[in-house]
Amino acid sequence: MKLYFTYILLCSDNSYYTGMTNDIERRVEEHIQGKKKSSYTYARRPVELKWFVTCTNPSEAIKIEKQIKGWTHRKKKALIEENAKDLIRFSKNYKEFGKPK
C-alpha cells in the first residue's frame, strides 16, 4: 500500500513550513540539504520535522496540507504540541468570538 504524508517543519526563523510527500524521510532530507534554492526552506535552514500524519490517499494528504497552510502560527504550534484546548480556541472565528486572551 502506498503511503502519503502531510508534514510540518520548524524553520530557523521560527516559521513553519507545511508540505506533502510520498516519502517523508527523503523529503525532509531534501529540505535539510537545501536541494532547491528557490524553496521556502532553503534560506531558513536548519529545519526540523515537528509533526506529520500518514494517509493512504494522496487527495486526503493534499486536503490536510491545504487546510494546515491556512492556519495561524499558534494554531500549528497547538497541533504540534497536541494541545487540543488551544487548537479549538485558535480555530474560533475572531469576528464572532474575539481574539483569544
Buried (B, 14 or more C-beta within 10 A) or exposed (E): EEBBBBBBBBBEEEBBBBBBBEEBEEBBEBBBEBEEEEBBBBEBBEBEBBBBBEBEEBEBBBBBBEEBBEBEEBBBBBBBEEBEEBBEBBEEEEEEEEEEE
